[in-house]
Amino acid sequence: MFLARQLTTQLLLAEIRHAFCRAFVQNMTGFNLTEVDGDLFSAPKTHSLAHCVGADLAMGAGIAVKFKEIYGHLDELHAQKARSGELAVLKDDERYIYYLVTKSQSWSLPSYESLQSSLEKMRDHMVKNNVHKLAIPRIGCGIDGLQWDKVTAILNDVFQREDVDITVYNFVPPQETQ
């Protein structure tokens, strides 16, 4: 019961920080979070990409399948030995492909804490490598089942002091013509 109450309090504080960030901090830094409808893989090459994976890097479902198809290099990713809460990275020409390791196995579920830890590691890599544009899906909210409003609050908390544009791509399936 205590843990549930503590988690609820932490989430409430994250939402308050998010509201404060929207009202004040975002206007004082270069941080911007926008959502668009479209295909993440159509993002400009000026944007690095990120998505969530398990530490086993199976990538057998969801958007991870497409990342595996397009970017491959599984041996290079496995060699980084990233665990839950960490990050694996590939370089693709002038941009980075970030693999946010948010769970130990692909079939398990992530936590908000492991997502935040992975995002903090990505932020540090982005700052070190002068990355200012990032395109992501609604990370952790598809098959992984995290709630988008809570993930948005974490994104704002992690990136609020950075000069970064994050574009969230909401996938819209193509309409069938009849």
N, C-alpha and C positions, 0 to 999 in steps of 0.2 A: 504494500500500500504506500509506504514511504517513497519507494522508487518511482511509482506511478505519479505521485504528487510532485516529486522533484522534477521528473521529465516534463510534466505539464507546466510547471513554473518556468523551466528552461525554455520551452517552446513559446510561452507567453512573452518572456523577455526578448527572445529572438524576433518575435513579431513587433514588439515595441521598438526595438533597435531598427528594424526594417522601416517602420513608419517614420522614425526620426531621420533615417538616412534619406528616404524619399523627400522629406520636407526640407532638410538642411544640408546634410553632408554631400549628397550627390551634386548639388549645385556648386560646391566648393572644390570638387576634384573633377578629374576627367572621366570618372566612372559613369558608364551608361549601360543599362540593361533593357533591351527591346525584344519583343516577340514578333515574329513574322510567320505567315503560313507558307510552307514550301518544303522542298527537299534539302536537307542538310548538305548533301553532297553537291549541291549547286552553289554553295557559298563561294564567294570570291577566293582566289588563291592567296590573297593577302591575309586571310583569316586562318589561324590555327584551328584545329578541331579537337573536341574531347567527347568521351562517352565513358560509361561505367562498365566494368568487367569484374569477373571473379579472379582470384589469384591463380587459379588453374588455367586461365586464358583459353578456355574451351570455345567461347564465343559461338555457341551453337543455336542461338535464338535471338529474336529481336534485331535491332539495328547493328548489334555486334557482328552478326553474320556478314553484313555488307562491309564493315570495317575490315574484317578478316579477308574478304574477297579482294577488296581494293588495295589494301596496304600490306597484307601478308607479313613477312619478316617475323614469323612466330619464334624462330630460334633466337633472334635478337631480343625480342620481348621476354622470353623465358630466361635468358641469361641475366636479365636485370633483377630477377628474383624478388619482385615486388610482392609484398604481403598486403593484407587488408588494411586500409588506411594509408596506403602508399600510392606510388605513381610509377607507371612505365611510360617511356617516351620513344617515339620514332621521329626521325627527321625526314620530311618529304619536300625536296627542293628547298624553298625558302620558308616553309612553315613547319610547325610541329604537329604531331598527332599524339594526343594525350589519352592514356588509358588509365582512368581513375579506378583503382582497385578498391572496391567498396565491400567486398565479401571474400571469404576464404575459398568458397566453391561456387561455380556458376549456378548451381541449383539452389543455393541458399539465398537468404534475403539480406540486404544491406541494412546498416543502421544510419541514423542521421549523423552520429559521431564519426563513423568511418568515412562517410561522404565528406564531412567537413574537413577531416584530416587530409584526405586525398586532394580536396580543393586547395587547402593551404599549401600543400607541397607543389601543386600546379602553379599557384600564384607565385611562389618563390622562384620556380623555374622561369616563369614568364618574365618576372622582373629582371632576373639575372641575364636573360637572353633577349631583352628588349622587345617582347611580344606585347602588342597593344590591341590586337583584334582576335576575338575568339568566337567560333560558332559551335553551338551545342544543341542537342535535342533537349527535351524536358528530362534532364538526367535523373536517373533513379525512379522515374515516375511511370515508366511503361510496365514491363514485366516485373520489375523490382517492387512496385507498389508503394513507393514513397508519395507523400502528398506535395503537390506543386507549390502551394503557398508556403509550406515549411522549407522546402528546398530554395525557393526564391529568397526567403529571409536569410538562409545560410549564405547564399551567393552574395547578397548585399553586405552581410557582415564580413565575409572574407575579402571582398574586393572594394569595399567602400572608399578606401584610401588610395586606390591605384588609378593610374591613367589607362583605363582599358574599356573597350567597347565589347560587350558580350551580346551576340545575337542568338536568340533562342528560336530554333526552327520547329514549328508545329507541323508535323507531317499531315498532309491532306491527301488521301488516296485519290488517284485520278478517277473521274466520273466515266462510267461506261457509256458509250454512245449506242443508241438503239436504232 
